[in-house]
Amino acid sequence: METYTAMRHFADSWGLLAMILFFLAVVLFTLRPGGGKQAKDAANIPLKED
């Protein structure tokens, strides 16, 4: 089997699954309870005076 064909087959099957799982993990991490305070703190970092 050629390298390109093997990589294409992997990307079509397991690569897509890995990207979907990563996307879902990021969404769940962002929307978890208690994440709002951390997001607001991070959003205000540029406005803080040192």
Residue frames as a rotation matrix with the C-alpha (Angstrom) as fourth column:
MET 1
0.582 0.813 0.000 0.00
0.813 -0.582 0.000 0.00
0.000 0.000 -1.000 0.00
GLU 2
-0.140 -0.622 0.770 1.31
0.551 -0.695 -0.462 3.41
0.823 0.360 0.440 -0.88
THR 3
-0.782 -0.243 -0.575 1.98
0.622 -0.379 -0.685 5.92
-0.052 -0.893 0.447 1.84
TYR 4
-0.879 0.474 0.062 -0.51
-0.451 -0.865 0.220 8.42
0.157 0.166 0.974 0.47
THR 5
-0.160 0.860 -0.484 -3.28
-0.241 0.442 0.864 5.82
0.957 0.255 0.137 0.30
ALA 6
-0.232 0.015 -0.973 -2.62
0.803 0.568 -0.183 4.67
0.549 -0.823 -0.144 3.86
MET 7
-0.919 -0.146 -0.366 -2.59
0.340 -0.764 -0.549 8.24
-0.200 -0.628 0.752 5.20
ARG 8
-0.699 0.715 -0.016 -5.75
-0.555 -0.528 0.642 9.08
0.451 0.458 0.766 3.25
HIS 9
-0.056 0.672 -0.738 -7.53
0.208 0.731 0.650 6.06
0.977 -0.117 -0.181 4.66
PHE 10
-0.481 -0.196 -0.855 -6.47
0.863 0.069 -0.501 6.98
0.157 -0.978 0.136 8.21
ALA 11
-0.987 0.087 -0.133 -7.58
-0.060 -0.980 -0.192 10.60
-0.147 -0.182 0.972 7.79
ASP 12
-0.485 0.859 -0.165 -10.94
-0.457 -0.088 0.885 9.54
0.746 0.505 0.435 6.35
SER 13
0.205 0.604 -0.770 -11.73
0.346 0.691 0.635 7.22
0.915 -0.397 -0.067 9.23
TRP 14
0.204 -0.174 -0.963 -9.88
0.972 0.157 0.177 7.87
0.120 -0.972 0.201 12.49
GLY 15
-0.828 -0.550 0.109 -8.77
0.542 -0.835 -0.093 11.43
0.142 -0.018 0.990 11.77
LEU 16
-0.379 0.785 0.491 -12.35
-0.154 -0.576 0.803 12.63
0.913 0.229 0.339 11.40
LEU 17
0.513 0.555 -0.655 -13.35
0.507 0.420 0.753 10.88
0.693 -0.718 -0.065 14.61
ALA 18
-0.224 -0.697 -0.681 -10.42
0.975 -0.160 -0.157 12.46
0.000 -0.699 0.715 16.47
MET 19
-0.892 -0.098 0.442 -11.34
0.183 -0.971 0.153 15.95
0.414 0.218 0.884 15.23
ILE 20
0.061 0.987 0.148 -14.99
-0.055 -0.145 0.988 15.50
0.997 -0.069 0.046 16.27
LEU 21
0.467 0.066 -0.882 -13.98
0.792 0.412 0.450 14.31
0.393 -0.909 0.140 19.74
PHE 22
-0.616 -0.743 -0.262 -11.56
0.788 -0.573 -0.226 17.22
0.018 -0.345 0.938 20.13
PHE 23
-0.660 0.446 0.604 -14.24
-0.057 -0.832 0.552 19.71
0.749 0.330 0.575 19.06
LEU 24
0.415 0.873 -0.255 -16.75
0.172 0.200 0.965 18.26
0.893 -0.444 -0.068 21.53
ALA 25
0.125 -0.455 -0.882 -14.18
0.981 0.190 0.041 18.35
0.149 -0.870 0.470 24.34
VAL 26
-0.870 -0.459 0.181 -13.45
0.446 -0.888 -0.112 22.03
0.212 -0.017 0.977 23.66
VAL 27
-0.294 0.848 0.441 -17.16
-0.195 -0.505 0.841 22.90
0.936 0.161 0.314 23.58
LEU 28
0.563 0.521 -0.642 -17.86
0.463 0.445 0.766 21.01
0.685 -0.729 0.009 26.81
PHE 29
-0.267 -0.741 -0.616 -14.84
0.961 -0.157 -0.229 22.58
0.073 -0.653 0.754 28.51
THR 30
-0.872 -0.056 0.486 -16.02
0.142 -0.979 0.143 26.04
0.468 0.194 0.862 27.50
LEU 31
-0.131 0.947 0.295 -19.62
-0.434 -0.322 0.841 25.52
0.891 -0.018 0.453 28.60
ARG 32
-0.297 -0.014 -0.955 -18.88
0.648 0.731 -0.213 23.73
0.701 -0.682 -0.208 31.88
PRO 33
0.798 0.600 -0.055 -20.38
0.419 -0.487 0.766 25.10
0.433 -0.635 -0.640 35.10
GLY 34
0.667 -0.535 -0.518 -18.15
0.365 -0.372 0.853 27.71
-0.650 -0.758 -0.053 36.68
GLY 35
-0.132 -0.764 0.632 -16.36
0.964 0.049 0.260 28.50
-0.230 0.643 0.730 33.44
GLY 36
0.598 0.477 0.644 -18.02
0.650 -0.759 -0.041 31.89
0.469 0.443 -0.764 33.10
LYS 37
0.925 -0.282 -0.254 -15.96
0.005 -0.662 0.750 33.53
-0.379 -0.695 -0.611 35.84
GLN 38
0.020 -0.970 0.241 -12.69
0.454 0.224 0.862 32.31
-0.891 0.092 0.445 34.32
ALA 39
-0.024 0.034 0.999 -13.79
0.994 -0.102 0.027 33.52
0.103 0.994 -0.031 30.88
LYS 40
0.882 0.382 0.276 -14.64
0.350 -0.923 0.161 36.97
0.317 -0.045 -0.948 32.24
ASP 41
0.652 -0.718 -0.244 -11.31
0.038 -0.290 0.956 37.15
-0.758 -0.632 -0.162 34.06
ALA 42
-0.205 -0.741 0.640 -9.45
0.748 0.303 0.591 36.21
-0.631 0.599 0.492 30.88
ALA 43
0.301 0.403 0.864 -11.42
0.892 -0.440 -0.105 38.77
0.338 0.802 -0.492 28.85
ASN 44
0.990 0.132 0.047 -10.41
0.102 -0.910 0.403 41.55
0.096 -0.394 -0.914 31.26
ILE 45
0.377 -0.920 -0.105 -6.67
0.792 0.261 0.552 40.82
-0.481 -0.292 0.827 31.15
PRO 46
-0.235 -0.522 0.820 -5.92
0.870 -0.489 -0.063 43.47
0.434 0.699 0.569 28.47
LEU 47
0.409 0.511 0.756 -7.78
0.175 -0.857 0.485 46.10
0.895 -0.067 -0.440 30.53
LYS 48
0.778 -0.141 -0.612 -5.84
0.627 0.118 0.770 45.56
-0.037 -0.983 0.181 33.75
GLU 49
0.683 -0.602 0.413 -3.40
-0.458 -0.794 -0.401 48.22
0.569 0.085 -0.818 34.86
ASP 50
0.397 -0.613 -0.683 -0.09
0.586 0.742 -0.326 46.81
0.707 -0.271 0.654 36.03
